[in-house]
Amino acid sequence: MRCLHLGSSMVQSAMRMKAPNDLELVYTQYMMGFLLLHPHPRDILMIGLGGGSLAKFVYHRLPLTRTVAVEINPKVIDTARSSFFLPENDDRLQVHVGEGSDYLASHPRVADVVMVDGFDEGCQAPALCTANFYDTARDALKRNGVLVVNLLSRDKGFQSYMSRIENSFDGRIAWVIVEPHGNVIVFAFKHSPGKRVWENLASRARDFETELALPFVRFVDKLQRKRAT
């Protein structure tokens, strides 16, 4: 096992050497739960790279999907490539150095899915959890787009972040708690996925679990949502 730590003992990313393109951490597996709600994304925008686990998984397992990842720390990008087997940039993967909130603000309606996983010393990076940031993330999504955010329930601002996401997306949110470390994966929808999507969630989870070897049946059992969605 190879792990990435950024300034603390907190594991930012983990890779099993015999299966470098699999998702080792449960919270990353659950972040991919957006596939049950938006099964065929053409464009994914990732804010925060870490060791590149999610970017690699999408690159190798979703061949029709293009990914742009924005990471503020160039050393993280270098480490992801040198130690975690992140592919070089090509027509399906682009990794940029930059501030995620700035990138979102200048790229409206570019992504089917926006994934946010950015921390600073164990807390949500301040620029990635403001009300304006979540508004900008909504605007960066295409019509049926999904925002996916990794939060920590022990973060003192957690409830505020949840309220901001809910306000930006008019209550169209769902979430799943990842034990034992207290990650909370939040899904927010630019427009309602529709009643049929929610009704077929369990059967779609079984299909995707077989295809991608991700724990989507358990994910559906744990998923909570605002009924307004």
C-alpha positions as CSV (number, residue, x, y, z in Angstrom):
1,M,0.0,0.0,0.0
2,R,1.2,3.5,-0.8
3,C,-0.4,6.5,0.9
4,L,-0.2,10.3,0.4
5,H,0.0,12.6,3.4
6,L,-0.1,16.4,3.1
7,G,1.3,18.0,6.2
8,S,-0.5,15.7,8.7
9,S,-1.2,12.0,9.5
10,M,-4.5,12.2,7.6
11,V,-4.4,9.9,4.5
12,Q,-5.2,12.0,1.5
13,S,-4.9,9.2,-1.0
14,A,-4.1,5.5,-1.0
15,M,-3.1,3.0,-3.7
16,R,-2.7,-0.8,-3.6
17,M,0.5,-1.5,-5.6
18,K,-1.0,-4.7,-7.1
19,A,-4.1,-2.7,-8.3
20,P,-3.0,0.9,-8.8
21,N,-6.1,1.9,-10.8
22,D,-8.7,0.7,-8.3
23,L,-10.3,2.9,-5.6
24,E,-8.9,1.8,-2.3
25,L,-10.5,4.3,0.1
26,V,-14.3,3.9,0.7
27,Y,-15.0,7.6,0.5
28,T,-13.7,7.7,-3.1
29,Q,-15.8,4.7,-4.0
30,Y,-18.9,6.5,-2.7
31,M,-18.0,9.6,-4.6
32,M,-18.4,7.6,-7.8
33,G,-22.0,7.0,-6.7
34,F,-22.9,9.9,-9.1
35,L,-23.0,7.2,-11.8
36,L,-26.3,5.9,-10.4
37,L,-27.7,9.4,-11.0
38,H,-25.8,10.4,-14.1
39,P,-24.7,7.1,-15.7
40,H,-22.9,8.5,-18.9
41,P,-21.0,11.7,-18.1
42,R,-19.1,13.1,-21.0
43,D,-17.1,15.7,-19.0
44,I,-16.0,15.6,-15.4
45,L,-14.3,18.5,-13.6
46,M,-12.3,17.6,-10.4
47,I,-11.3,20.2,-7.9
48,G,-8.4,18.8,-5.9
49,L,-6.2,15.9,-7.2
50,G,-4.5,14.2,-4.2
51,G,-2.8,11.1,-5.5
52,G,-5.1,11.0,-8.5
53,S,-7.2,8.0,-7.5
54,L,-10.5,9.3,-8.9
55,A,-8.8,10.7,-12.0
56,K,-7.1,7.3,-12.7
57,F,-10.3,5.3,-12.1
58,V,-12.3,7.5,-14.5
59,Y,-9.5,7.4,-17.1
60,H,-9.2,3.6,-17.0
61,R,-12.8,2.6,-16.4
62,L,-14.9,5.2,-18.2
63,P,-13.3,5.4,-21.7
64,L,-15.9,7.8,-23.1
65,T,-15.4,10.4,-20.4
66,R,-13.1,13.4,-20.5
67,T,-11.6,14.7,-17.2
68,V,-10.2,18.0,-16.2
69,A,-8.5,18.1,-12.7
70,V,-7.5,21.4,-11.1
71,E,-4.9,21.2,-8.3
72,I,-3.5,24.3,-6.5
73,N,-0.2,22.6,-5.5
74,P,2.1,21.6,-8.3
75,K,4.1,19.3,-6.0
76,V,0.9,17.2,-5.5
77,I,0.6,16.8,-9.3
78,D,4.3,15.8,-9.6
79,T,3.8,13.3,-6.8
80,A,0.7,11.8,-8.3
81,R,2.6,11.2,-11.5
82,S,5.9,10.0,-10.1
83,S,4.5,7.9,-7.2
84,F,0.8,7.1,-8.0
85,F,0.9,6.4,-11.7
86,L,-1.3,9.3,-12.8
87,P,-1.2,9.4,-16.6
88,E,0.3,12.3,-18.5
89,N,-2.1,14.8,-20.1
90,D,-3.8,13.7,-23.3
91,D,-7.2,14.2,-25.0
92,R,-9.1,12.5,-22.1
93,L,-7.2,13.8,-19.1
94,Q,-6.0,17.3,-18.4
95,V,-4.5,18.3,-15.1
96,H,-4.0,22.0,-14.4
97,V,-2.3,24.0,-11.7
98,G,-4.7,26.6,-10.4
99,E,-7.2,27.7,-7.8
100,G,-10.4,25.6,-8.2
101,S,-12.8,28.4,-7.4
102,D,-11.2,30.6,-10.0
103,Y,-11.3,27.9,-12.6
104,L,-15.0,27.3,-11.9
105,A,-15.8,31.0,-12.2
106,S,-14.3,31.2,-15.7
107,H,-15.8,27.9,-17.0
108,P,-19.6,28.0,-17.0
109,R,-21.7,25.0,-18.2
110,V,-18.7,22.8,-18.9
111,A,-19.2,19.6,-16.8
112,D,-21.7,16.9,-16.3
113,V,-20.1,16.2,-12.9
114,V,-18.1,18.5,-10.7
115,M,-16.2,16.6,-7.9
116,V,-14.7,18.6,-5.0
117,D,-12.2,17.0,-2.7
118,G,-9.9,19.7,-1.3
119,F,-8.6,20.0,2.3
120,D,-6.2,22.3,4.1
121,E,-4.8,20.8,7.3
122,G,-7.7,18.5,7.9
123,C,-10.4,21.1,7.2
124,Q,-12.2,22.1,4.0
125,A,-10.1,24.5,2.0
126,P,-11.7,27.9,2.7
127,A,-12.0,28.9,-0.9
128,L,-13.9,25.7,-1.7
129,C,-16.8,26.0,0.8
130,T,-18.2,29.5,0.4
131,A,-21.8,30.2,-0.7
132,N,-20.3,31.8,-3.8
133,F,-18.2,28.8,-4.6
134,Y,-21.3,26.5,-4.5
135,D,-23.2,28.9,-6.7
136,T,-20.3,28.9,-9.1
137,A,-20.1,25.1,-9.0
138,R,-23.8,25.0,-9.9
139,D,-23.2,27.3,-12.9
140,A,-20.3,25.2,-14.1
141,L,-22.7,22.2,-14.5
142,K,-24.6,21.4,-17.7
143,R,-28.4,21.1,-17.4
144,N,-28.5,17.7,-15.7
145,G,-25.3,18.0,-13.9
146,V,-24.3,16.7,-10.4
147,L,-22.0,18.3,-7.9
148,V,-20.2,15.8,-5.6
149,V,-18.5,17.1,-2.5
150,N,-16.4,15.3,0.1
151,L,-16.9,16.9,3.5
152,L,-15.8,15.8,7.0
153,S,-18.6,15.7,9.7
154,R,-16.1,16.7,12.4
155,D,-15.2,19.9,10.6
156,K,-16.6,22.8,12.7
157,G,-18.1,24.4,9.6
158,F,-19.8,21.2,8.4
159,Q,-23.4,22.3,9.0
160,S,-22.8,25.6,7.4
161,Y,-21.3,23.9,4.3
162,M,-24.3,21.6,4.0
163,S,-26.7,24.6,4.3
164,R,-24.8,26.5,1.6
165,I,-25.0,23.6,-0.8
166,E,-28.7,23.1,-0.1
167,N,-29.3,26.8,-0.7
168,S,-27.3,26.9,-4.0
169,F,-29.2,23.9,-5.3
170,D,-32.7,24.7,-4.1
171,G,-32.8,21.7,-1.7
172,R,-31.9,19.2,-4.4
173,I,-29.3,17.3,-2.4
174,A,-28.6,13.8,-1.2
175,W,-25.7,12.5,1.0
176,V,-24.1,9.4,2.4
177,I,-22.1,9.0,5.6
178,V,-18.8,7.0,5.3
179,E,-17.7,5.3,8.4
180,P,-15.5,5.1,10.4
181,H,-13.8,8.4,9.5
182,G,-16.8,10.6,9.2
183,N,-16.6,11.6,5.6
184,V,-19.9,12.8,4.2
185,I,-20.3,12.6,0.5
186,V,-22.9,15.2,-0.7
187,F,-24.6,15.1,-4.1
188,A,-26.3,18.2,-5.4
189,F,-28.4,18.4,-8.6
190,K,-28.7,21.3,-10.9
191,H,-32.2,20.0,-11.9
192,S,-34.2,17.1,-10.3
193,P,-33.0,13.7,-11.5
194,G,-36.7,12.7,-11.7
195,K,-38.8,10.1,-10.0
196,R,-37.8,7.3,-12.3
197,V,-34.1,7.7,-11.5
198,W,-34.8,7.3,-7.8
199,E,-37.1,4.3,-8.3
200,N,-34.5,2.5,-10.4
201,L,-31.6,3.3,-8.1
202,A,-31.3,-0.2,-6.5
203,S,-31.3,-2.1,-9.8
204,R,-28.8,0.3,-11.4
205,A,-26.6,-0.1,-8.3
206,R,-26.5,-3.9,-8.8
207,D,-25.6,-3.5,-12.5
208,F,-22.8,-1.0,-11.8
209,E,-21.5,-3.0,-8.8
210,T,-21.0,-6.0,-11.1
211,E,-19.4,-3.9,-13.8
212,L,-17.1,-1.7,-11.7
213,A,-16.6,-3.7,-8.5
214,L,-17.8,-0.7,-6.4
215,P,-20.0,-1.1,-3.3
216,F,-23.0,0.6,-4.8
217,V,-25.7,-1.7,-3.2
218,R,-24.5,-0.7,0.2
219,F,-24.2,2.9,-1.0
220,V,-27.9,3.0,-1.9
221,D,-28.9,1.5,1.5
222,K,-27.0,4.4,3.2
223,L,-28.0,7.2,0.9
224,Q,-30.2,9.9,2.3
225,R,-31.9,12.7,0.5
226,K,-34.2,15.7,0.7
227,R,-37.6,14.5,-0.5
228,A,-38.0,17.6,-2.6
229,T,-35.5,16.2,-5.1
